[in-house]
Amino acid sequence: MPTIALPPPRELELAPPEIIPDLSTFQVEDGLPVDSIYQGFQQQLLVDVLIASWAGPAPGRPFLVVHDCGLFYAADKPPVAPDVMLSLDVELEQLTDPLARRSYFQWVIGKPPEVVIEMVSHTPGQEDSKKLDLYARIGVSYYLIFDPHHYLSAEELRVFARQPLGLKRTESRIMEQVGLGVVVWEGSYGGSHARWLRWTDENGVLIPTGGERAEEQQRRAEEQQRRAEEQQRRAEEQQRRAEEQQRRAESAEKRARELEERLARYTKRLLDAGMSTNGEGDSKSQGAP
């Protein structure tokens, strides 16, 4: 699959301080726990994978990914708290007001998040009706509804992409404007075997967790070590064979010298006895006929 060309980074239009409402009047934390351990791990998985293993949509383009954080889309409206949201080209360090870094104030950051993900719990929260309409009005590019236990519908995952008339259902799992995709993956995470929503790259390849990447690096290191040891074993075997060949050559040379010396001694004895080297008597020592 060819690499998808991403749109250029969007310049943030930070609101001037004089028109930003007093952020201290906004309640950014409600202290309520998540619905379940599974949902908490699912949120953590989606956030941690990008932080640990994704370099962003392109070099030099930062991103912000958070879970269970307030999204304040208008100063006079109550916030919504998506399970996970991803916003490109956002750096919290550029917000000088510490209060502005406590939640996602859309009028301060200057743009809506590109991706919003909602998980359906045992008490559905109108994810495919009221929230769908809200996120369309907010201006998010992609909205995902993950319903692994089928509380809301028979479909496990639904993806909505921004169209001219709002968020519309799409069968594609690749979010071209972000450079990411999603897939439902069955495996173990957080000590639990389940079906998890995972990120992929723009080619559909699973993005590893930090632990998976460490395991892969360890596996590669062990494989390299195994190959190095095998190469060392082969080198030692070649050295052993070379030494054996050298030993045999030296032994053959020694035997050849010994044979030459024995032949020389034998020849000398024959000559001393007045015999030729063919074993017959010397004609000079025999009488004439």
C-alpha positions in Angstrom: 0.0 0.0 0.0 1.5 3.4 -1.0 2.4 5.9 1.6 -0.4 8.5 2.1 0.5 12.1 1.7 -0.6 14.1 4.7 -1.8 17.6 4.6 0.6 20.3 5.8 0.6 21.2 9.5 -2.0 23.6 10.6 -0.9 26.9 12.1 -2.5 27.3 15.5 -4.3 30.6 16.0 -4.0 31.1 19.7 -6.6 33.5 21.1 -5.2 36.7 22.5 -5.1 36.8 26.3 -7.5 39.7 26.5 -10.4 37.7 25.1 -9.8 34.5 26.9 -12.3 34.0 29.7 -11.0 33.5 33.2 -10.0 29.8 33.0 -10.0 29.4 36.8 -13.8 29.5 36.7 -14.0 26.2 34.7 -14.2 22.9 36.5 -11.7 20.7 34.7 -11.8 17.6 37.0 -14.9 15.8 38.3 -13.1 13.1 40.2 -15.2 10.3 38.8 -13.5 7.0 38.0 -13.7 5.2 34.7 -16.4 2.7 34.1 -14.3 -0.4 34.3 -10.7 -1.7 34.6 -11.0 -2.8 31.0 -12.0 0.6 29.8 -9.2 2.2 31.8 -6.6 -0.1 30.2 -8.1 0.5 26.8 -7.7 4.2 27.2 -4.2 3.8 28.5 -3.3 1.5 25.6 -4.4 4.0 23.0 -2.5 6.8 24.6 0.7 5.0 25.6 1.2 3.4 22.2 1.4 6.8 20.4 3.6 8.3 23.1 6.0 5.4 23.1 6.1 4.4 19.5 4.8 7.0 17.1 7.0 9.8 15.9 4.0 11.8 14.7 2.5 12.4 11.2 5.8 13.9 9.9 9.1 15.1 11.3 8.7 18.2 13.3 5.0 17.8 13.8 4.1 17.3 17.4 0.9 15.9 18.7 -1.2 15.7 21.9 -3.0 12.5 22.8 -4.9 12.3 26.1 -7.7 10.2 27.7 -10.6 11.1 29.8 -9.8 14.8 29.5 -12.3 17.7 29.3 -12.8 19.1 25.8 -14.1 22.6 26.2 -15.4 23.6 22.7 -17.1 26.8 23.7 -16.8 29.1 26.7 -20.5 29.1 27.4 -21.1 25.4 26.9 -20.4 22.4 29.3 -17.4 20.3 28.2 -17.4 16.8 26.9 -14.9 14.2 28.0 -14.0 11.8 25.2 -12.4 8.6 26.2 -9.4 9.4 23.9 -8.6 12.4 21.7 -5.7 13.1 19.4 -4.8 16.6 18.2 -1.9 17.2 15.7 0.5 20.2 15.8 -0.2 20.9 19.4 2.4 21.4 22.1 1.3 22.2 25.6 4.6 24.1 26.2 3.4 26.8 23.9 0.5 27.6 26.4 2.0 30.0 28.9 -1.0 29.9 31.2 -0.8 26.8 33.4 -4.6 26.7 33.7 -4.8 26.4 29.9 -2.8 23.2 30.0 -5.2 21.5 32.4 -7.9 20.8 29.8 -8.4 21.1 26.0 -9.8 24.6 25.7 -10.5 24.7 22.0 -10.7 28.5 21.7 -7.2 28.7 23.4 -5.5 26.0 21.3 -7.2 27.3 18.1 -8.5 24.0 16.6 -10.6 21.0 17.4 -8.9 17.6 17.9 -8.5 15.5 14.8 -9.6 12.2 16.3 -12.1 11.5 19.1 -12.7 8.0 20.4 -15.7 6.9 22.6 -16.0 3.5 24.2 -19.5 2.3 24.9 -20.0 1.2 28.5 -22.8 -0.8 30.1 -24.7 2.5 30.3 -24.6 3.8 26.7 -24.2 7.6 26.5 -25.8 8.4 23.1 -22.5 7.9 21.3 -24.1 7.4 17.9 -26.7 10.2 18.2 -26.1 13.1 20.5 -22.4 12.8 20.7 -22.0 12.2 17.0 -23.9 15.4 16.3 -21.8 17.3 18.9 -18.5 16.2 17.5 -19.6 17.0 14.0 -20.5 20.5 15.2 -17.2 20.8 17.1 -15.3 20.0 13.9 -13.4 16.9 14.6 -12.0 15.1 11.6 -12.6 11.5 12.7 -15.0 10.0 15.3 -14.7 6.4 16.4 -17.2 4.4 18.4 -15.8 1.3 20.0 -18.4 -1.1 21.3 -16.5 -4.4 22.1 -19.3 -5.7 24.3 -22.1 -4.7 21.8 -24.0 -2.6 24.4 -25.1 -0.1 21.7 -25.2 -2.1 18.5 -24.1 -5.4 16.9 -21.1 -3.6 15.3 -17.8 -3.6 17.3 -16.3 -0.6 15.7 -17.7 2.3 13.7 -15.6 5.1 12.1 -17.0 8.4 11.0 -15.0 10.8 8.8 -15.6 14.5 8.2 -17.4 15.2 4.9 -18.8 18.5 3.6 -22.1 17.9 5.4 -20.6 16.6 8.6 -19.4 13.3 10.0 -20.3 10.4 7.8 -19.8 6.7 8.2 -16.8 5.1 6.4 -15.7 1.6 6.1 -12.0 2.6 5.8 -9.9 2.1 8.9 -7.2 4.4 7.7 -7.4 8.0 8.7 -5.5 9.7 5.8 -5.5 13.2 7.3 -3.8 11.9 10.4 -1.5 9.2 9.1 -2.9 6.6 11.4 -5.3 3.7 11.2 -7.1 1.5 13.7 -7.8 -2.2 14.1 -9.5 -4.5 16.6 -6.7 -6.7 17.9 -7.1 -9.8 20.1 -4.4 -10.3 22.7 -3.1 -9.6 26.1 -2.6 -6.1 27.6 -2.5 -5.1 31.3 -2.7 -8.8 32.3 -6.0 -9.2 30.5 -6.7 -11.2 27.3 -9.4 -9.3 25.3 -10.3 -7.6 22.1 -8.6 -4.2 22.0 -8.7 -1.1 19.8 -5.2 -0.5 18.5 -3.5 2.0 16.3 -1.8 1.1 13.0 0.3 3.2 10.7 -1.0 4.5 7.4 -0.2 1.1 5.8 -2.2 -0.9 8.4 0.8 -2.1 10.3 0.2 -2.4 14.0 2.1 0.2 16.1 3.7 -1.6 19.1 3.4 -0.8 22.7 6.5 0.2 24.6 6.6 -3.3 26.0 6.1 -4.9 22.6 8.9 -2.8 21.1 11.2 -3.7 24.0 10.4 -7.4 23.5 11.1 -7.0 19.8 14.3 -5.3 20.4 15.3 -8.0 22.9 14.3 -10.7 20.4 16.4 -9.0 17.7 19.3 -8.6 20.2 19.1 -12.3 21.1 18.8 -13.2 17.4 21.9 -11.1 16.6 23.7 -12.8 19.6 22.7 -16.2 18.3 23.9 -15.4 14.8 27.2 -14.0 16.2 27.7 -17.1 18.3 26.9 -19.3 15.2 29.4 -17.3 13.2 31.9 -17.7 15.9 31.3 -21.4 16.1 31.7 -21.7 12.3 34.9 -19.6 12.5 36.3 -21.9 15.2 35.3 -24.9 13.2 37.0 -23.5 10.1 40.1 -22.8 12.3 40.0 -26.3 13.7 39.8 -27.8 10.2 42.6 -25.5 9.0 44.7 -26.6 11.9 43.9 -30.2 11.2 44.8 -29.8 7.5 48.1 -28.1 8.6 48.8 -30.9 11.0 48.2 -33.5 8.3 50.3 -31.6 5.8 53.1 -31.4 8.4 52.8 -35.1 9.2 52.9 -36.0 5.5 55.9 -33.8 5.0 57.6 -35.5 8.0 56.9 -39.0 6.6 58.3 -37.9 3.2 61.5 -36.7 4.8 61.8 -39.9 6.8 61.3 -41.9 3.7 64.0 -39.9 1.9 66.4 -40.3 4.8 65.8 -44.1 4.9 66.2 -44.3 1.1 69.4 -42.3 1.4 70.8 -44.6 4.1 69.8 -47.7 2.2 71.4 -46.4 -1.0 74.6 -45.7 0.9 74.7 -49.2 2.4 74.3 -50.7 -1.1 77.1 -48.5 -2.5 79.4 -49.3 0.5 78.8 -53.0 -0.2 79.8 -52.6 -3.8 76.4 -53.0 -5.2 74.5 -50.9 -7.5 71.2 -49.3 -6.4 69.3 -51.9 -8.4 70.6 -54.7 -6.1 73.2 -56.2 -8.6 76.9 -56.4 -7.9 79.2 -53.7 -9.2 80.6 -54.7 -12.5 84.0 -53.1 -11.6 84.4 -55.5 -8.7 83.6 -58.6 -10.7 86.2 -60.5 -12.7 86.3 -60.3 -16.5 84.8 -63.3 -18.4 
